[in-house]
Amino acid sequence: MKKILLIVPSPKKISPSARFRIELYENLLAANGFECQSNFFWSEEASRYLYSRGKFFQKSLWLMQGFFRRTITLFRIRKCDYIFILRETTPIGPPIFEWLYAKLFRRRIIYDFDDAIWVNQAQGNNAWVKIFKCFWKVKAICKWSYRVSVGNKYLYNYAIQHNTKVIINPTCVDTSKKHNVLKHQNTEKVIIGWTGSFSQLICLEEVLDVLQALEKKYEFEFIVIANKDPMLPLKHYRFIKWVEATEINDLLNFNIGIMPLPDDEFTRGKCGFKLIQYLSLGIPVVASPVAVNKEIVDQEENGFLCKTKEEWYASLEKLLLDVQLRQKMGANGREKIIHNYSLLSNEATFLSLFQ
């Protein structure tokens, strides 16, 4: 069997990118003659507390442990046919390990990313990160890679400048075994929902006043599923802490899923995974017309794309009031995901990375 070393940020079932961009395909790889071994940087404990305040000593220790685990890979890679790198080998510093893998050991690197990770997002109190993060390394790793795997056309247009072997590999879900339920829309109360990580919570500011205006006229609940509670000032608001084991059941609370985004250099690299999750479960969507959202959402077929606050209000109002419209759009959305963003639809594309 050919061996693949997976360089990922965290242990299994923790990192969203790893779960759906590599873990999803491990059975497929095994069935096609590949054996996968993982090497993570952050431990499970570190992943839980990394972005909380304090714990400077523990964070320093976790960082050193991560570099030690990456160093161990240097003693294993001669037995590997491919090295699959998700985003980067280390969260700070230059691409030393990537250079060693490609230039010294001459391994074939599959470099995968699903965000515009070359864009510096560090601001204010975190501006010091710019010094240590080395955002320039994305270009270098692209150049050294055997294949580059990206989540959308915007990322492709960046990567193709540095490597001719770039493949658009959309983030997908398993519509047969996990994302395999169709939301029943005839519910007692209507729930609008959003899911994502703490770093994306700021996007909710784009539509907070729209939600506040809607709740003056209509009864609905707003749910956030995340790893941190934004404590939104809404009349009927509920926070659900994200847990992998209950993720699908938690999402099925939603009647409507939203994905507001500002339009900037970083957000144009987003791969629309929220929309893919919502639609795979038959939940119609309302989203900003940014990046790949414009490809996933078919206007008035499986959801609405909204530029202005007036459009957001009108679109959410339509879906709040019309159960049949929600059911129809949700069913259309699930069909779109099955044909374009499912594990089955993407098998050939993913396997082509290793040819």
N, C-alpha and C positions, 0 to 999 in steps of 0.2 A: 504494500500500500504506500502511496505517496503521503508524506508527512507535511502538515501545515502547522506552523507555530503562530498562535493568535496572540497578538500584542494588544491588550485591551485595558481600559482604565480601572475596572473594578471586577470583583468576582461575579459569577453568573447571576442573572435575574435582578441586577441592580441598575446598571447603566441603560437608559432607553435606547441609545444608539447601538450598543452591543447586542441588546436583546433582539432587535429587529433587523440589524444589518449583518449579523454573523451567527448568533446563537440560533436564530430561526432556521438556518440552513445546515446545521450540523448533521441531521439525519440524512439530508440529501447528499452531502459530501461523503458521508460514510457509505451510502449506497452506490456511490460512483468511485469508490476506491481510494478515498482520502481519510487519513487519520489526523484528528485535530488535538493539539495540546495547547492549553491556555497559560498565559503569564500575565497577571494583573499587577497594576502599580499600587493602587490604594486598597487596603484591607477593607473588610466589611465594616468594621468599627470606624475606620477613617472615613469611609463613604458616608456614614450617618452623621458625623460631627464636623466634617471638614469645613463647612461654611457657617458654622455657629460661632458666636463670639468667644474669645478667650481660648484656653487650651493651647497656648503657644508651645509649651514644651512637648505636649503630645503630638501636635501637628508637625513639629520639627522631627520627632522620632518617626512618625509615619512617613514623612518625606524621605528620610534616610533609608527606611525599610524598603520603600518603593524603588529607590536607586539600587539597592542591594538585589532585589528580585530581578531587575532588568539586567544587572551584571551577570546573574546566573544564566541568562539566556545565551550569553557568549560561549558557554560550555556545551550548549545543546544544539546550536544552529547548524553544525556540520551535518547533522542527521536529518535536517529539514530540507524539503524541496522548495517550499514557499514560506514566506513570512507575511502574514496579514496584519498590517498596522492600522488600527482604528484611530484616526486623528493625529496621534503623536505617541512616541514611546515614553516621554517624560513631560510633566506639566510645565516645567521651567527649564531654561537652559538651551543651548544650541543642540542641533540634531546629531550628537556624537554617536549614539547607538545606531541610528539609521545609516550613518556613514560607514560604520564598522560592518553592519550587515551587508550593505551593498558593495562597498569598495574593498574591504579587507577580506571578508568571507565570501563575497560574490554570490550571495543568495538572491533569489528572485522575490522582490518586494511587491506585494499588492497593497497599495496605499488607498485607504478609504476615508472619505469625510462627507458629512451631510450638513455642514454649516460653512459660512464664509469665515473660516478660522484664521485667515490671514489678516483680517480686519481687527485693529486694536479697539476693544470695547472698554478698556480700563479708564475710569474717570474718577475725579475727586480723590477720596481717601485711598482708592485702589490704583491710582495712577502709577505708583511705583512698580506695579506688575509689568508695565511696558518694558522696563529695563531687563527683567529676568525672563519674560515669556518668549522672547525671540520670535515674533510673528513672521519674520522673514523666512523662517525655516520651512514653511509650507512649500514655497517655491523650490527650495533645494531638494526636499524629499520627493516632490513630483519628478524632478529631473533624474533622480537616482532609481526610480521605481520601474519595475517590469510592466506593471499595469497600474492605472489610476482609476479608482471607482468613486463616482460622485452621485449625489442624489438628484440633481436637476440640471437644466441647461445653463443656468447662471454659473454654477460651479464648474460645469464643463468648459464654458468659455474662458474661465480663468486657468484651469488645469491644462487645456490644450496648448496654451502658450509655452508650456514648459515640458510637455511630454506628448508625443503623437498617439500614444496608446491609452486613450481615455474612454471609459465606458460609463454611460448613464445607467446607474443601478438604483432605481427608486426604492425608498423605504416601503416595505410591504408587511402584510399581516397574513396569518394563517386563517383563511375564511372557512376551512373545513373543520378544524379541531378546536379553535379558540374563539376567534371573532366570527362566530357562526350562529348568532341569534339575531332575529329581526325584532326590533322594538315595537311593542304594541302601543299605539298612540292614544287609544281611547282610555285615558287615565283620569282619575278623580281631580287631580291638580296638574297643572302644566309646569314643567321645570326647565329652565334654561341653564345650561352648564358650560363650564370651561375646565380643561385639565392641562397641566403643564408643570414645569419645575419652577422653583422660587425665582430664578433669574428672569423668567418671562412674565412674572406677575405684573410688572409695570405696564405691560400691554393692555391690561384691563382698564387703565385710566382712559384709554381711547373711547370707551363706551360706557363708562360709569354714569355719566349724566344722562345718557339715553335710557339706561335701566332705571334710574331714579325717576325720570319722566314717565316711563311706562307704568311703574308701580303706583303712580298716582291715579291711574285709570283702570288698571287690570290687576287681578290677583294671580300671582305666580311666585314661584320660589327660584332663587338663584343659588346654584351649588358650584363650589370650587373644589376640585380634586388636585391636591398638590402636596409637596413636602413641607410647606409652611403656610400658615393661615394669614391671608392679607387683611382679614377683619374688615370687610367692605361695609360701608354705611348704607345698607339696604334694609328694608322692612322685614323681608322674608329671605334671610341669607343663611346658608349652611356650609360648613367646611367639612370635607372628608379627607382625612390623611391618606395619601397614596400608599397602597399596599399591593404588591404584585399578585398575591393570591386572590384578592377580591376585586381586581381592576375591572374586569368585564361587568360584574354585577353592579359595581359602583357607577360605571358609565351608563348602564341601562336605566339609571334614574332619570337621565336626561330625555326630554322630548325634543329639545333643540340644542345643538352644539354651536358654540361661537369660536371664532379665531380672529380677533382684531390684531392688526399689526401696523406700526408706522412704516413708512416707505423710506428705507435708507440702504446704504451699501451692505450692511450686515444682514438685515431682514430679508433682502432679496435672495440670500442664500438658503433661506428656510425651505424645508422639503414638505411642509404641509401635513406632518404626521397626525396632528390633532384631527384634521379633516378626514384623513384616511381611517382613523379609529372610529370617529362618529359615524361616517357613512357606511362602514363595514357592518355596523350594527343597526342600520336602518334609521339613523337619526339625521334629519335634515340639518343643514348648516347655514350660518350667516357668517361671512368672512370679508376681510379686506382684500381688494384686488391686487395683492402684492405677490411677486415671485410665482411659485408653482401653484399657488391658490387658484390662479386664473386657468390652469389646466385641469385641476381636480374638480372645481365647481362648474357645472353647466347651469348658466343663469336660468332661474325659474324651472329647472328640471330636477335638480337634486339640492338646490339651495339658492342663496342670493349673495352676490358680490356688491359691497356697499362702499362708496367713496366718502359720502357725507353723513353727518349725524342724522339728517332727515331721512336718508335712505336706510340707515340702520333702524331707525324708529319704525318706518313703514314696513320693512321686511319682517322684523320681529313681531310687529302687530299682526300681520297676515298669518304668520305661523301660530301665534298664540290663539287666534280666533278660529282657525280652520283645521279640525282634526283630520279630515280627509286629505287635505293638502299635505299635512305632515306625513301621513301614511304613504301617500303617493311619492313624494319627494324622497322619503327614506328608502323606499323599495328601489327607486331609480338609482339612488346613491350606492346601495349595496351592489347592484349589478355593475356599476362603474368600477367599484373596487375589485370585484371578482375578476373582471376582464383586464384590468390595468395595474392594480396594486396588490395582488394576492401572491402568496408563495408559489402557487401553481403557475400563474401567468409569468413569473419572473425566473423560473428555474433555469432556463436555457441561458438567459443573460448572466445570471450569477455564475454558472459553471464556466462560462466563456472567460472569466477572469483567470482561470487556471489552465488555459490552453496555450 
